[in-house]
């Protein structure tokens, strides 16, 4: 079983919203960053949002539309996605980088129709 589990993906029309959730299947210690990535068809994986103990950073392509919520170092972590665009279509992955390792989920598909 993947150490992280994403949910909340689906099909939505352009301009709509979705909220993704990330939970941990087991205990994860010594977290450095909590992240959301995505991989669009035919493209490389992209870092969408990164939460540290001090701040959360966003990719320029989603700034002002996406927001991470949840407490740093705790689960669940959420990704609220508003004003979705067709170019947001991708598989979204939850990721945690820790001193003991790099943890991933299996991803959740987000499809935005025009």
Secondary structure in CASP SS format (residue, H / E / C, confidence):
PFRMAT SS
TARGET T0000
AUTHOR 0000-0000-0000
METHOD secondary structure of the structure
MODEL  1
X C 1.00
X C 1.00
X C 1.00
X E 1.00
X E 1.00
X E 1.00
X E 1.00
X C 1.00
X C 1.00
X E 1.00
X E 1.00
X E 1.00
X E 1.00
X C 1.00
X C 1.00
X C 1.00
X C 1.00
X E 1.00
X E 1.00
X E 1.00
X E 1.00
X E 1.00
X E 1.00
X E 1.00
X C 1.00
X C 1.00
X C 1.00
X C 1.00
X C 1.00
X C 1.00
X E 1.00
X E 1.00
X E 1.00
X E 1.00
X E 1.00
X E 1.00
X E 1.00
X E 1.00
X E 1.00
X C 1.00
X C 1.00
X C 1.00
X C 1.00
X C 1.00
X C 1.00
X E 1.00
X E 1.00
X E 1.00
X E 1.00
X E 1.00
X E 1.00
X C 1.00
X C 1.00
X C 1.00
X C 1.00
X E 1.00
X E 1.00
X E 1.00
X C 1.00
X C 1.00
X C 1.00
X C 1.00
X C 1.00
X C 1.00
X C 1.00
X E 1.00
X E 1.00
X E 1.00
X E 1.00
X C 1.00
X C 1.00
X C 1.00
X C 1.00
X C 1.00
X C 1.00
X C 1.00
X E 1.00
X E 1.00
X E 1.00
X E 1.00
X E 1.00
X C 1.00
X C 1.00
X C 1.00
X C 1.00
X H 1.00
X H 1.00
X H 1.00
X C 1.00
X E 1.00
X E 1.00
X E 1.00
X E 1.00
X E 1.00
X E 1.00
X E 1.00
X E 1.00
X E 1.00
X C 1.00
X C 1.00
X E 1.00
X E 1.00
X E 1.00
X E 1.00
X E 1.00
X C 1.00
X C 1.00
X E 1.00
X E 1.00
X E 1.00
X E 1.00
X E 1.00
X E 1.00
X C 1.00
END
